[in-house]
Amino acid sequence: MGEIKVLTGNYAASEAAALCRPDLVAAYPITPQSSVAEKLADFAATGRIDSNIVQVEGEHSAMSVVQGAAAAGGRVFTATAAQGLAFMYEPYFRMSTLRLPMVMALSTREMTSPETVWSGQQDAISVRDAGWIQVFCDSNQEIMDMVIQGYRIAEHPDVLIPVNVCYDGFYSSHLTEGVDVPSQEEVDRFLPAPSFDHAKLDPEDPFSLDPMTPGPLLMKYRKNHLDAMDRAKEIIEEIDREFAEKFGRSYGGLIEEYRTEDAEIVIITIAGMTGTGKDAVDIARENGIKAGLIKLRFIRPFPAERIAKALEGKKAFAVIDRSVCFGWSEGPCHMEVKAALADRTENYAHFSAIGGLGGADISLADIMKTIERLEAVKDEPGEKEVMWYMEEE
């Protein structure tokens, strides 16, 4: 049996990574991720884990090092945030398109400029089409569990796509919660040793891992990648169910629904704002408003079918984004939810809500105002003006 520990989100990611027995860890410290790498280095120094810890000069090197180890068949781990993610973008993209499975913790942070080190989801959202699977967590327990599940998803022979476990910088990364940490034996039973060999480097059997690829063959690679991303939807659901059977915790798979059965209006949340959103739904219910909540857990693959099903029969919805879509002047996940509903016959009242940029709080009052606005427009189908959570000047 495991034990309850009081952990920050970063330490939950480190503990989970250690339980997954990585062969190699390479990471460069960047706020607010730094303590993930520091804790794993401490585990290696004290003999807690038998992993190669590679000290690198930057994030580009960190991703390149784990890429080489994964190509040799090893289980690898790294973590980063914001400008660190931007610096590793070249090998980050290559990691997914070479179909090398791994897990990377992403303590999400606003991108510059203006200069900031505080929370936001712009870093993760900006790379959502780099071919990685992305899951967003709203509790330290979920961070722990999704690192473990992440390896099962990434290494599944029908997937073979790396996984980002994303969580809000400072809000989750540095705040503490009680976390049920599984025992090593429990994790070993759930997560077997890696056995993928589709791109395994072997001096006794040399081959060209990443040759110059002509267009027709590259087209095949991209289609295969997209097909695997689509297959990952059902595999994510299956692994969530199996995890629930073994550890007693389920997160709903691609999305989580809260009080949506008879809801007329729905808010859609991402990561750490979800707990506040559930409180707002409860208060709205006490006031006679039939509100519900959908927690958007996976951004990639995007759970279009689950979202459409969950919104059947509803009158209105709002998507609360902690990032912006520069091309559409709205929240990116609102844009994606609209795309998921494009073929549906329902005509919803809906709008994008944007808040929490640069570490700003998404408060209970903010979400209550969103619910109140949804209630006011629920019988007026069509898209409404973007709602910004900003203090009035």
C-alpha positions, 0 to 999 in steps of 0.5 A: 500500500502507498502512503499519504504525503503532503506535496507540492505539485512539482514534488508530486510530479517528481515522486510519480516520475521516480515510481515509473523507474526512468532510465534517464532524466535530463532537465534544466531549471526554470521557474516554476518548474525547477524543483521537479528537476532538483528533487529527482537529482536528490533522489538519484544522489541518495539512491532512491532511484537508479537513473542517469541524471544528465546536467545540461546547459539548456532546455534544447539539450535537455530534450535532445538528451532524452530523445537519444535515450528514448530512441535507444529504448529507454524510459525518460523524463523531463520537465520545463515551462514557458521560455524553456519550452520555447527553447526546446521547440526544435527537438520537442517537435522532433520527439513527437514526429519520431513517435518516441514515447515519454512524459514531460511535466509542464508547469505552465507559465505565461510567455513574455513579453511584457516580462513575467514569470507567473502562471498562465497556460499560453506556453502549453497552448502555443505548442498544442499542434506540435504532435504531443498528447496534452493533459491538464491537471487541477490537483496535485493528486491528479499530477501524480496519477497522470504522470503514471498514466502518461507512460501507459498512454505514451508507450501503448503500441497503438499510440507511441506519442509523448505526453505533456502533464500540464499544471498551473505554475505556482498555483499547483506547482508550489502549493501543497496538498495531501497526495496518496502516493502509490507503493513501488509494487503497485506502480510496477504492476500497473506500468510494465518496463518499456518494450517499444522497439520501432525506433530502437538504436542498436550498435549491433543492428544500425539503421538511419533513424531520421533520414531525409524524407520525401513528400509522399513518405512524409505524408504517410508519417503525418497521417499515421501520427494523426491516426494514432492521436485519434486512437489515443482517445479510447486508450485514454478512457481505457487506462482511466478505467483500469487505473480506477480499478487498481487505485480507486481514482477515476478522472473521467477520461478525456473530460470530467462532468460535474452536475451536467445531467439536468444543466441548462448552462455549462462552464468549461474549465481547464486545470486549476480553475476547476475547483473554484468552478465547481464551487460556483456551480454549487452556489448557482444551484442553491440560487435556482440556476441549473448550472453544470461544469465540464473539465476539459482534461485533454487538449490533445487529442481534443475530445470533440465527441465527448464535448458534443455529447456532454452539451446535448440538450443544454442552452448555453456554455462558456469556455474559460481560457487562461490563454489567448488565441491571437488569430481569433481574438478569443480563448483558444479552447472556446474556438476548439469547442466551437469547432467540435460543435460545428456539425451539430444541430443545436444552436447555443448561446455561448461566449469566451471568457479569458482570465488568469493571465500572468498569475492573475487569480480566477476568483469565485466572483469571476466565475459567478459573473460568468454563470450569471451572464450565461443564465441571462443569455441562455434563451438568446442563441449565438456567440456573445462578446468575449468576457475578460476577467479584468478589474475595472479602472 
